């Protein structure tokens, strides 16, 4: 900003005050005849009293920029962080999307075809086409899935602006896949027809353009016999239903839903500590993703895309979503025919799940295969539980004995104590196992020990009876002297037998 001193300097000399006497003029110089006279030099006005001496020139290091220079600097700094104008059409950039004009607005779609012979790791996609719906229904503990046609299943996965759910969370990318049988005859150029899986992705290019995406999803759901997701019952489908309501659209009817996360937890709980889709893809399918976008960075990638229009930031998210959908297709192929594809410890989880579903014969077959394939303690435990449920107590006793020699598990000792007491009637062995500790609460364990002591005393003819025997029953304590009559002891024993 210009200083007051510089403004004052530009005003020039002040006029003479009224009434002031002019200064006397100097006498003219005498003329010299030998040389021409010099022209007269005008007299300089006297400096005003208010003006000060001229300032010294500024030093180079003390120069200050002007206001215009400061404005120019600020404009250059602001221009460095100015956002790039977003592209109007992702199809013209790096993202593999095309634009379809619909009645509800532009729809950005990417569609690819994966041949049935393709694999995810070591698992072929074609196995999902031939998966047994009855087996999937048993593993999901959902009988409604048994009547579904897996060839008309719709695989679904979403990428969203948050993981908390609710009305503020928006699915900005929906990945879909379904089986396509292909043409009935050869193509127009004579190429052979080939069936495979169609992968379709729907991108929310700008917030507020959800209607065409939701309408396309409703069309796909109407054509599907079942939905297959990974954690979709708890997250994806409730979120999508909320988006239909928020956009004033009727939520579409939903076919039966197979959520693979529950199946995976039942099957792989003995082998895998982490049962995320990425972990299953690595440990079960045998594929390791290279350069994949971590799930925790997906929200930031989409926010950056909305703010700057940088399509490269969203390209990794699109690839991540496509890989998730195809991983679900491969898992359905494994779970639909587990005997030919899963390892022993995973087969043990399948057998235990089928026991819960009531398919005991099929569960026993898979349990035998699990033991033969080295399923270890999980396989023996599953086979013992299945044999007990089928009434094959000899088989159950053998498996529990082998399991007790392998691991220290109070629950296994409890099962052995029950079999030795009621099936083998080896009361001494049952009492020994009870003394080692079972998984029962303390009152139940005390009642079991007291009951086994009575049975052991009767079986040995009283030779091992104590001077008195203590019987704990429903919080009461009864004492039977050793010298009591046989009839009274028999009545007490009969009453205790009814409590077992």
C-alpha positions in Angstrom: 0.0 0.0 0.0 1.3 3.5 -0.9 2.6 5.5 2.1 1.4 8.9 3.1 4.9 10.3 2.6 4.9 9.3 -1.1 1.4 10.7 -1.7 2.5 14.0 -0.2 5.6 14.1 -2.4 3.4 14.0 -5.6 1.5 17.1 -4.6 4.3 19.6 -5.6 5.2 22.9 -3.9 2.7 24.7 -1.9 1.5 28.2 -3.2 2.7 31.3 -1.5 0.5 32.6 1.4 -1.6 35.7 0.8 0.1 39.0 2.0 3.6 37.5 1.9 6.3 39.6 0.4 8.0 38.2 -2.6 11.7 37.6 -2.3 13.9 40.4 -3.8 15.2 39.6 -7.3 18.9 39.2 -7.8 20.6 41.9 -9.8 21.4 41.0 -13.4 24.9 39.9 -14.2 27.1 42.5 -16.0 27.4 42.1 -19.8 30.8 41.0 -21.1 31.5 42.5 -24.5 33.9 39.8 -25.7 31.4 36.9 -25.3 27.8 36.5 -25.9 25.6 36.7 -22.9 24.3 33.3 -21.5 20.6 32.8 -21.3 19.1 33.6 -18.0 18.6 30.6 -15.7 15.2 30.6 -14.1 15.2 30.7 -10.3 14.1 27.4 -8.6 11.3 27.9 -6.2 12.0 27.7 -2.6 11.3 24.3 -1.0 8.3 24.3 1.2 9.0 24.1 4.8 6.9 20.9 5.2 8.9 18.9 2.6 11.6 16.9 4.0 14.8 15.8 2.3 14.5 13.2 -0.4 14.7 9.6 1.0 17.6 7.4 0.3 17.1 4.8 -2.4 15.8 1.5 -1.0 18.2 -1.4 -0.4 17.5 -4.4 -2.6 16.8 -6.7 0.3 14.2 -4.3 1.8 12.0 -3.9 -1.4 8.4 -4.6 -0.7 5.9 -5.9 -3.3 3.1 -3.8 -4.4 -0.6 -4.6 -4.0 -0.8 -5.9 -7.6 2.1 -8.2 -7.1 0.6 -9.6 -4.0 -2.6 -10.3 -5.8 -0.8 -12.0 -8.6 1.1 -14.2 -6.1 -2.1 -15.2 -4.3 -3.9 -16.1 -7.6 -1.0 -18.4 -8.6 -1.0 -20.2 -5.2 -4.8 -20.7 -5.4 -4.6 -22.0 -9.0 -2.2 -24.8 -7.9 -5.0 -26.6 -5.9 -7.9 -25.9 -8.2 -9.8 -29.2 -8.9 -9.8 -30.6 -12.3 -13.1 -30.4 -14.0 -14.7 -34.0 -14.0 -15.3 -35.7 -17.2 -18.9 -36.0 -18.2 -18.6 -39.6 -19.4 -16.5 -42.3 -17.7 -16.6 -44.3 -21.0 -14.3 -41.7 -22.5 -11.6 -42.2 -19.9 -10.0 -45.1 -18.1 -13.1 -46.7 -16.5 -14.6 -49.5 -18.5 -18.2 -48.1 -18.6 -20.6 -47.2 -21.3 -23.6 -44.9 -20.9 -27.2 -46.1 -21.5 -29.9 -43.4 -21.6 -32.9 -44.5 -19.6 -36.1 -42.8 -18.6 -34.7 -42.2 -15.2 -31.4 -40.7 -16.4 -28.0 -41.9 -17.6 -27.0 -45.4 -16.5 -23.3 -46.3 -16.5 -22.8 -50.0 -17.1 -19.8 -52.3 -17.6 -20.5 -55.8 -18.8 -18.0 -58.7 -19.4 -18.3 -62.4 -20.0 -16.3 -65.0 -18.3 -16.3 -68.4 -19.9 -17.4 -71.4 -17.8 -13.9 -72.9 -18.1 -12.4 -69.9 -16.3 -11.0 -70.3 -12.8 -10.6 -68.4 -9.6 -7.4 -69.9 -8.3 -7.8 -73.6 -8.5 -11.6 -73.5 -8.5 -13.5 -73.6 -11.8 -16.5 -71.3 -12.3 -18.3 -74.1 -14.2 -18.8 -76.0 -10.9 -21.2 -73.3 -9.7 -23.4 -74.0 -12.7 -23.8 -77.7 -11.5 -23.9 -77.0 -7.7 -26.5 -79.1 -5.8 -29.2 -76.8 -4.4 -30.1 -79.4 -1.8 -26.6 -79.4 -0.4 -26.5 -75.6 -0.4 -29.8 -75.6 1.5 -28.4 -77.9 4.1 -25.3 -75.9 4.6 -27.3 -72.6 4.9 -29.9 -74.3 7.2 -32.6 -72.9 4.9 -34.9 -75.4 3.3 -36.3 -72.8 0.9 -33.1 -72.9 -1.1 -33.5 -76.6 -2.1 -36.1 -75.8 -4.7 -34.0 -73.0 -6.4 -32.3 -73.3 -9.7 -28.7 -72.4 -9.2 -28.4 -71.7 -13.0 -30.7 -68.7 -12.5 -29.0 -67.4 -9.3 -28.0 -63.7 -9.1 -24.6 -63.0 -7.4 -24.5 -59.6 -5.8 -21.9 -57.4 -4.1 -21.9 -53.7 -3.4 -19.3 -51.0 -2.7 -20.6 -48.2 -0.5 -19.7 -44.8 0.9 -19.5 -46.3 4.4 -19.8 -49.5 6.5 -22.2 -48.2 9.1 -25.4 -48.5 7.0 -28.4 -46.3 7.5 -29.9 -43.7 5.2 -26.6 -41.8 4.8 -24.7 -44.7 3.2 -25.0 -44.9 -0.6 -24.0 -47.9 -2.7 -22.0 -46.3 -5.5 -21.0 -49.6 -7.3 -23.1 -52.7 -7.6 -21.5 -55.9 -9.0 -23.8 -58.6 -10.4 -23.1 -62.0 -12.0 -25.4 -64.7 -13.5 -25.0 -67.8 -15.6 -25.7 -67.4 -19.3 -26.2 -70.6 -21.3 -25.2 -68.9 -24.5 -26.7 -69.4 -28.0 -28.4 -72.6 -28.9 -26.4 -72.8 -32.2 -23.1 -71.6 -33.5 -22.4 -67.9 -34.0 -22.9 -66.0 -37.3 -19.2 -66.6 -38.3 -19.4 -70.3 -37.4 -17.8 -69.9 -34.0 -19.0 -72.5 -31.5 -21.5 -71.4 -28.8 -20.2 -71.2 -25.3 -21.9 -70.7 -22.0 -20.4 -68.7 -19.2 -21.0 -66.1 -16.5 -22.0 -62.5 -17.2 -20.5 -59.9 -14.9 -22.3 -56.6 -14.8 -21.3 -53.5 -12.8 -23.5 -50.4 -12.2 -21.7 -47.2 -11.3 -23.2 -44.2 -9.5 -21.3 -41.5 -11.5 -22.8 -38.6 -9.5 -24.7 -38.6 -6.2 -28.4 -38.2 -6.9 -28.5 -40.5 -10.0 -29.5 -43.7 -8.2 -32.9 -44.2 -9.9 -31.6 -45.9 -13.1 -29.3 -48.2 -11.1 -32.1 -49.2 -8.7 -34.5 -49.9 -11.7 -31.9 -52.1 -13.4 -31.3 -54.0 -10.2 -35.0 -54.6 -9.8 -35.1 -56.1 -13.3 -32.2 -58.5 -12.4 -33.9 -59.6 -9.2 -37.1 -60.3 -11.0 -35.3 -62.7 -13.3 -33.4 -64.5 -10.5 -34.4 -67.7 -8.7 -32.2 -66.9 -5.7 -29.7 -64.2 -4.4 -26.2 -65.2 -3.5 -24.1 -62.7 -1.4 -21.4 -62.6 1.2 -22.8 -60.9 4.3 -25.6 -59.6 2.2 -28.4 -60.5 4.7 -26.9 -58.1 7.3 -25.5 -55.4 5.1 -26.1 -55.3 1.3 -29.8 -56.1 1.0 -31.0 -53.9 4.0 -29.0 -51.0 2.5 -30.5 -51.5 -1.0 -34.0 -51.6 0.4 -33.4 -48.3 2.2 -32.2 -46.7 -1.0 -35.4 -47.7 -2.8 -37.4 -46.0 -0.1 -35.2 -42.9 -0.1 -35.7 -42.6 -3.9 -39.5 -43.2 -3.6 -39.3 -46.4 -5.5 -41.1 -49.6 -4.5 -38.6 -52.2 -3.2 -38.6 -55.2 -5.5 -39.6 -58.7 -4.3 -36.6 -60.7 -3.2 -36.1 -64.4 -4.0 -34.6 -66.8 -1.4 -31.2 -65.6 -0.2 -28.0 -67.6 0.2 -25.6 -65.7 2.4 -22.2 -67.4 2.0 -20.7 -65.8 5.1 -22.7 -68.1 7.4 -21.8 -71.2 5.3 -18.1 -70.2 5.4 -18.2 -69.8 9.2 -19.6 -73.2 9.7 -17.3 -75.0 7.3 -14.0 -73.3 7.9 -14.2 -72.5 11.7 -11.7 -75.3 12.6 -9.1 -74.2 10.1 -9.3 -70.5 9.4 -9.3 -67.7 12.1 -10.2 -65.0 9.5 -13.2 -65.9 7.3 -13.4 -62.7 5.2 -13.9 -63.1 1.5 -10.3 -62.2 0.8 -9.1 -64.8 3.3 -11.3 -67.5 1.7 -10.0 -66.6 -1.8 -6.5 -67.1 -0.5 -6.8 -70.1 1.8 -9.6 -72.0 0.0 -9.5 -71.0 -3.6 -5.8 -70.6 -3.8 -5.7 -67.1 -5.4 -3.7 -64.2 -4.0 -4.7 -60.7 -5.2 -1.8 -58.5 -6.3 -2.3 -54.7 -6.0 -5.8 -55.0 -4.7 -7.4 -52.0 -3.0 -7.9 -52.7 0.7 -11.5 -52.5 1.8 -10.7 -49.6 4.2 -9.6 -47.4 1.4 -12.6 -47.8 -0.9 -14.6 -44.9 0.6 -11.6 -42.5 0.3 -11.1 -43.6 -3.4 -14.7 -42.8 -4.3 -14.6 -39.5 -2.4 -11.5 -38.5 -4.3 -13.2 -39.5 -7.6 -16.2 -37.3 -6.8 -14.1 -34.3 -5.8 -11.5 -34.4 -8.6 -12.9 -36.6 -11.4 -9.7 -38.7 -11.2 -10.9 -42.0 -12.8 -7.7 -43.8 -12.0 -8.5 -43.6 -8.3 -11.7 -45.6 -8.9 -10.3 -48.1 -11.3 -8.9 -50.3 -8.5 -12.2 -50.3 -6.7 -14.0 -51.5 -9.9 -11.5 -54.4 -10.2 -11.9 -55.2 -6.5 -15.7 -55.5 -6.9 -15.4 -57.7 -9.9 -13.0 -60.1 -8.1 -15.4 -60.3 -5.1 -18.3 -61.4 -7.3 -16.3 -64.1 -9.2 -14.9 -65.4 -5.9 -18.5 -66.0 -4.7 -19.2 -67.9 -7.9 -16.2 -70.1 -7.3 -17.2 -70.8 -3.6 -20.7 -71.9 -4.6 -19.0 -74.5 -6.9 -17.0 -75.8 -3.9 -19.8 -75.9 -1.4 -22.3 -77.4 -3.9 -20.3 -80.6 -4.1 -18.0 -80.5 -1.1 -16.9 -84.2 -1.2 -14.9 -83.7 -4.3 -13.2 -80.4 -3.6 -12.7 -79.7 0.1 -9.9 -80.7 2.5 -10.4 -83.0 5.5 -10.8 -80.3 8.2 -13.3 -78.4 6.0 -15.2 -81.6 5.3 -15.5 -81.9 9.1 -17.3 -78.6 9.2 -19.6 -79.7 6.4 -20.4 -82.9 8.3 -21.1 -81.1 11.5 -23.4 -78.7 9.7 -25.4 -81.5 8.0 -25.8 -83.1 11.5 -27.5 -79.9 12.7 -29.7 -79.9 9.6 -30.8 -83.5 10.3 -29.2 -85.2 7.3 -27.4 -87.8 9.4 -26.6 -90.4 6.7 -25.0 -87.8 4.4 -23.2 -86.3 7.4 -21.8 -89.7 8.3 -20.5 -90.2 4.8 -18.7 -86.9 4.8 -17.4 -87.4 8.4 -15.7 -90.7 7.3 -14.2 -88.9 4.3 -13.0 -86.1 6.6 -11.2 -88.6 8.9 -9.6 -90.4 5.9 -8.3 -87.0 4.5 -6.6 -86.1 7.7 -9.2 -83.9 9.2 -7.7 -84.5 12.7 -9.5 -83.7 15.9 -12.3 -81.8 14.2 -13.1 -84.8 12.0 -13.2 -87.2 14.8 -15.3 -85.0 16.9 -17.8 -84.6 14.1 -17.9 -88.3 13.4 -18.4 -89.1 17.1 -21.3 -86.6 17.4 -22.9 -87.9 14.3 -22.6 -91.5 15.5 -24.1 -90.6 18.8 -27.0 -88.9 17.0 -27.6 -92.0 14.9 -27.6 -94.3 18.0 -24.2 -95.9 17.0 -22.8 -95.6 20.5 -19.9 -98.0 19.9 -18.7 -95.9 17.0 -19.1 -92.7 19.1 -17.2 -94.3 22.1 -14.3 -95.2 19.8 -14.1 -91.7 18.3 -14.4 -90.0 21.7 -11.7 -92.2 23.2 -9.3 -91.4 20.3 -10.1 -87.7 20.6 -9.5 -87.7 24.4 -6.1 -89.2 23.8 -5.3 -86.5 21.3 -6.6 -83.3 23.0 -7.5 -82.2 26.5 -11.2 -81.2 26.2 -13.6 -81.3 29.2 -16.5 -81.5 26.8 -15.1 -84.8 25.3 -14.7 -86.2 28.8 -18.3 -85.4 29.5 -19.4 -87.3 26.4 -17.3 -90.3 27.4 -18.6 -90.2 31.0 -22.1 -90.4 29.7 -21.3 -93.3 27.4 -19.4 -95.3 30.1 -22.3 -94.7 32.6 -25.3 -95.5 30.4 -24.0 -97.6 27.5 -21.0 -99.6 28.8 -22.1 -99.3 32.5 -18.4 -99.0 33.5 -19.1 -96.8 36.5 -15.5 -96.7 37.7 -14.3 -95.4 34.4 -17.1 -92.8 34.2 -16.3 -91.6 37.8 -12.6 -91.3 36.8 -13.5 -89.1 33.9 -15.8 -87.0 36.0 -13.1 -86.5 38.6 -10.8 -85.2 35.8 -13.3 -82.4 35.1 -16.1 -82.0 32.7 -17.8 -79.1 31.0 -20.7 -79.2 33.4 -21.6 -76.5 36.1 -20.4 -77.5 39.5 -23.9 -78.6 40.9 -24.5 -80.8 37.9 -21.0 -82.3 38.2 -21.5 -83.0 41.9 -24.8 -84.8 41.2 -23.1 -86.9 38.5 -20.3 -87.9 40.8 -22.7 -88.8 43.6 -24.8 -90.9 41.3 -21.8 -92.8 39.9 -20.6 -93.5 43.4 -24.0 -95.1 44.3 -24.0 -97.2 41.1 -20.4 -98.3 41.7 -21.3 -99.3 45.2 -24.3 -101.4 44.1 -22.3 -103.0 41.3 -19.6 -104.2 43.7 -22.1 -105.5 46.3 -21.3 -102.8 48.8 -17.7 -103.9 49.2 -16.5 -100.4 48.3 -19.3 -98.5 50.1 -18.2 -95.8 52.5 -19.5 -95.7 56.1 -22.1 -93.3 54.8 -22.8 -92.0 51.4 -23.7 -88.4 50.6 -26.3 -87.7 47.9 -26.7 -84.2 46.6 -30.1 -83.7 45.0 -31.9 -80.4 44.1 -30.1 -78.5 46.9 -31.0 -81.1 49.5 -28.6 -83.6 51.2 -29.6 -87.0 52.2 -27.4 -89.3 54.3 -27.9 -93.1 54.2 -26.0 -95.0 56.9 -24.0 -98.0 55.8 -25.8 -100.2 58.2 -29.3 -99.4 56.8 -31.4 -102.3 55.5 -31.0 -103.4 51.9 -34.7 -102.4 51.2 -34.2 -98.9 52.4 -31.0 -98.5 50.3 -32.8 -99.9 47.3 -35.7 -97.5 47.6 -33.2 -94.6 47.8 -31.3 -95.9 44.8 -34.5 -96.3 42.8 -35.5 -92.7 43.5 -32.1 -91.5 42.5 -32.2 -93.5 39.2 -35.3 -91.6 38.2 -33.3 -88.3 38.5 -30.6 -89.3 35.9 
